[in-house]
């Protein structure tokens, strides 16, 4: 019973992940920060440097989407190991 409950919980959590190719494909250059948040949810981490803000959803050592913003507008996207 415990294995079944764990499996169902794991499937539910992974099915709801915003880290998908479908969501990545919705991103467009020029989107503002709030539009990106509407697609991906709150980022796991953001770092500001030299007038840019780089936000990461997921973990850069594994599965992630990274969006770089200048003046609150998306200018660059990066992805790794996304599910479909």
LUMVEXNU-188311 format. One record per residue (C-alpha): x, y, z. Coordinates in Angstrom, 2 decimals. Layout:
residues N
{px=X; py=Y; pz=Z} .
...
This chain:
residues 84
{px=0.00; py=0.00; pz=0.00} .
{px=2.83; py=2.40; pz=0.87} .
{px=4.47; py=1.78; pz=-2.52} .
{px=1.22; py=2.54; pz=-4.32} .
{px=0.72; py=5.76; pz=-2.37} .
{px=4.31; py=6.84; pz=-3.03} .
{px=3.96; py=6.06; pz=-6.76} .
{px=0.73; py=8.05; pz=-7.05} .
{px=2.24; py=11.00; pz=-5.20} .
{px=5.34; py=10.94; pz=-7.40} .
{px=3.28; py=10.79; pz=-10.60} .
{px=1.07; py=13.64; pz=-9.45} .
{px=4.03; py=15.86; pz=-8.62} .
{px=5.90; py=15.13; pz=-11.84} .
{px=2.79; py=15.53; pz=-13.99} .
{px=2.30; py=19.05; pz=-12.66} .
{px=5.86; py=20.18; pz=-13.33} .
{px=6.18; py=23.32; pz=-15.46} .
{px=9.47; py=21.95; pz=-16.82} .
{px=8.15; py=20.66; pz=-20.13} .
{px=9.06; py=21.20; pz=-23.77} .
{px=5.50; py=22.44; pz=-24.30} .
{px=5.95; py=25.25; pz=-21.75} .
{px=9.44; py=26.08; pz=-23.03} .
{px=8.01; py=26.48; pz=-26.55} .
{px=5.50; py=29.05; pz=-25.23} .
{px=8.30; py=31.42; pz=-24.22} .
{px=9.00; py=34.33; pz=-26.57} .
{px=11.63; py=37.04; pz=-26.74} .
{px=10.16; py=40.26; pz=-25.38} .
{px=7.79; py=38.64; pz=-22.88} .
{px=7.82; py=40.47; pz=-19.58} .
{px=8.71; py=38.78; pz=-16.32} .
{px=5.07; py=38.34; pz=-15.28} .
{px=4.15; py=36.64; pz=-18.57} .
{px=6.95; py=34.12; pz=-18.05} .
{px=5.80; py=33.55; pz=-14.45} .
{px=2.28; py=32.87; pz=-15.74} .
{px=3.68; py=30.00; pz=-17.83} .
{px=6.37; py=28.56; pz=-15.53} .
{px=5.34; py=29.67; pz=-12.05} .
{px=7.75; py=31.21; pz=-9.56} .
{px=11.43; py=30.62; pz=-10.35} .
{px=13.57; py=28.52; pz=-8.05} .
{px=16.39; py=31.03; pz=-8.25} .
{px=17.20; py=34.43; pz=-9.79} .
{px=20.57; py=36.19; pz=-10.00} .
{px=21.15; py=39.75; pz=-11.09} .
{px=24.40; py=40.79; pz=-12.78} .
{px=25.41; py=43.66; pz=-15.07} .
{px=21.86; py=44.80; pz=-15.72} .
{px=20.51; py=41.36; pz=-16.49} .
{px=18.42; py=39.04; pz=-14.35} .
{px=18.80; py=35.30; pz=-14.92} .
{px=16.06; py=33.10; pz=-13.46} .
{px=16.13; py=29.32; pz=-13.25} .
{px=13.24; py=26.88; pz=-12.90} .
{px=14.52; py=23.51; pz=-11.75} .
{px=18.17; py=22.69; pz=-11.10} .
{px=21.00; py=23.71; pz=-13.46} .
{px=22.81; py=20.44; pz=-12.68} .
{px=19.82; py=18.43; pz=-13.93} .
{px=16.51; py=19.44; pz=-15.54} .
{px=15.90; py=23.17; pz=-15.93} .
{px=14.65; py=26.16; pz=-17.89} .
{px=16.67; py=29.36; pz=-17.63} .
{px=15.41; py=32.74; pz=-18.83} .
{px=17.55; py=35.88; pz=-19.00} .
{px=15.82; py=39.24; pz=-18.69} .
{px=16.97; py=42.75; pz=-19.53} .
{px=14.71; py=45.54; pz=-18.26} .
{px=12.12; py=42.91; pz=-17.24} .
{px=11.91; py=41.56; pz=-20.83} .
{px=12.96; py=38.01; pz=-21.79} .
{px=15.94; py=38.01; pz=-24.16} .
{px=17.43; py=34.51; pz=-23.94} .
{px=16.22; py=31.00; pz=-23.09} .
{px=18.06; py=27.82; pz=-22.20} .
{px=16.80; py=24.33; pz=-21.38} .
{px=18.07; py=20.92; pz=-20.37} .
{px=16.47; py=17.47; pz=-20.07} .
{px=12.84; py=18.61; pz=-20.30} .
{px=9.93; py=16.17; pz=-20.47} .
{px=7.38; py=16.37; pz=-23.27} .
